[in-house]
Amino acid sequence: MAEIIKVLSAVLPVFLITFLGYQFRRINWLTQDADESLMRVAMNVLLPCLAFSKISGNEAIRQPENVWLPPVVGFGSIALGMAVGWLARRYATGELGPKARTYAITIGVFNFGFVPIPLSESLFGTNAVAVLFVFNVGTLLAMWSLGVMLLHGDWSTAWKKILNAPFLSIVFALIVNATGLYVYIPEVVVSSIEMLGVCAIPISILTMGAMMKDYIAECEFRSAFRVCWTSILLRMGLLPVLMIATAKWLPCSIELQQVMLIQASMPAAMFPILISRMYGGNPVIATQVAIATTLVSLATIPLWLRAGAAFLNLKFIGQ
């Protein structure tokens, strides 16, 4: 019981801030006009600062296995999820067109940032967060290559999107950490980067909560029962089993096992909604999958984390 309470105490603030963003949209404190500006600042400034502050000077990231293996596993995790979604796409959506392709991608792309970052820090500490950012090099590569290719078939556009601020900041932080250059960064710069990084998650979650209100208005869940229950079965049932089993089988560091456990328990992400709008998919399907799995994850995240930690012999902070 103590373990479940600890997990819930780490998970619930994220969902409460999401709900707060939803309410801010409802009373028009956080308007649609502000969404693009806030997300641009979060993605191009705040999240890169958070990644740099967690990676640079981190001893765990000097271990070779925490540099090359996490991106490979991150890419493979997304690819595995998309493959499972691809096999189930026709049954879930009743077609093989844009709805089916969007379904496959949304099943594959789990929430790899806004929820896992604070959850990893709360349960496992800074080293796990640093490895999580390295892991996300692979998830970003998979999302912008395999995901866009499945939707649109345009590799040239996909590769341009990969070279974004979060991706480049992680690569830069890895170089700084490996070379020891971080010791020459002035303290005032380090403090400023850390202060900006602290803002990344709350602002991002608030904005995504506000955007979720708009997405919910577009959905008709009664006509999408099969889409919802299959997405819950696959994203919150089958895929966690496969990812946790892989964490046990691979020669992973403890930090990577911690990251894989966190990511295995995550619901579908909101990013496929944006990708489907950009590349001819079906945003409504992506919204239905994301919302259905997110609501169920309130109950399943603590269960998967507790069961997975016992299976992998991992300890939460304070245990």
Rosetta blueprint (number, residue, H / E / L):
1 M L
2 A H
3 E H
4 I H
5 I H
6 K H
7 V H
8 L H
9 S H
10 A H
11 V H
12 L H
13 P H
14 V H
15 F H
16 L H
17 I H
18 T H
19 F H
20 L H
21 G H
22 Y H
23 Q H
24 F H
25 R H
26 R H
27 I L
28 N L
29 W L
30 L L
31 T L
32 Q H
33 D H
34 A H
35 D H
36 E H
37 S H
38 L H
39 M H
40 R H
41 V H
42 A H
43 M H
44 N H
45 V H
46 L H
47 L H
48 P H
49 C H
50 L H
51 A H
52 F H
53 S H
54 K H
55 I H
56 S L
57 G L
58 N L
59 E H
60 A H
61 I H
62 R H
63 Q L
64 P L
65 E H
66 N H
67 V H
68 W H
69 L H
70 P H
71 P H
72 V H
73 V H
74 G H
75 F H
76 G H
77 S H
78 I H
79 A H
80 L H
81 G H
82 M H
83 A H
84 V H
85 G H
86 W H
87 L H
88 A H
89 R H
90 R H
91 Y H
92 A H
93 T H
94 G L
95 E L
96 L L
97 G L
98 P H
99 K H
100 A H
101 R H
102 T H
103 Y H
104 A H
105 I H
106 T H
107 I H
108 G H
109 V L
110 F E
111 N L
112 F L
113 G L
114 F L
115 V L
116 P H
117 I H
118 P H
119 L H
120 S H
121 E H
122 S H
123 L H
124 F L
125 G L
126 T H
127 N H
128 A H
129 V H
130 A H
131 V H
132 L H
133 F H
134 V H
135 F H
136 N H
137 V H
138 G H
139 T H
140 L H
141 L H
142 A H
143 M H
144 W H
145 S H
146 L H
147 G H
148 V H
149 M H
150 L H
151 L H
152 H L
153 G L
154 D L
155 W H
156 S H
157 T H
158 A H
159 W H
160 K H
161 K H
162 I H
163 L L
164 N L
165 A H
166 P H
167 F H
168 L H
169 S H
170 I H
171 V H
172 F H
173 A H
174 L H
175 I H
176 V H
177 N H
178 A H
179 T H
180 G L
181 L H
182 Y H
183 V H
184 Y H
185 I L
186 P L
187 E H
188 V H
189 V H
190 V H
191 S H
192 S H
193 I H
194 E H
195 M H
196 L H
197 G H
198 V H
199 C H
200 A H
201 I H
202 P H
203 I H
204 S H
205 I H
206 L H
207 T H
208 M H
209 G H
210 A H
211 M H
212 M H
213 K H
214 D H
215 Y H
216 I H
217 A H
218 E L
219 C L
220 E L
221 F H
222 R H
223 S H
224 A H
225 F H
226 R H
227 V H
228 C H
229 W H
230 T H
231 S H
232 I H
233 L H
234 L H
235 R H
236 M H
237 G H
238 L H
239 L H
240 P H
241 V H
242 L H
243 M H
244 I H
245 A H
246 T H
247 A H
248 K H
249 W H
250 L L
251 P L
252 C L
253 S L
254 I H
255 E H
256 L H
257 Q H
258 Q H
259 V H
260 M H
261 L H
262 I H
263 Q H
264 A H
265 S L
266 M L
267 P L
268 A E
269 A L
270 M L
271 F H
272 P H
273 I H
274 L H
275 I H
276 S H
277 R H
278 M H
279 Y L
280 G L
281 G L
282 N L
283 P H
284 V H
285 I H
286 A H
287 T H
288 Q H
289 V H
290 A H
291 I H
292 A H
293 T H
294 T H
295 L H
296 V H
297 S H
298 L H
299 A H
300 T H
301 I H
302 P H
303 L H
304 W H
305 L H
306 R H
307 A H
308 G H
309 A H
310 A H
311 F H
312 L H
313 N L
314 L L
315 K L
316 F L
317 I L
318 G L
319 Q L
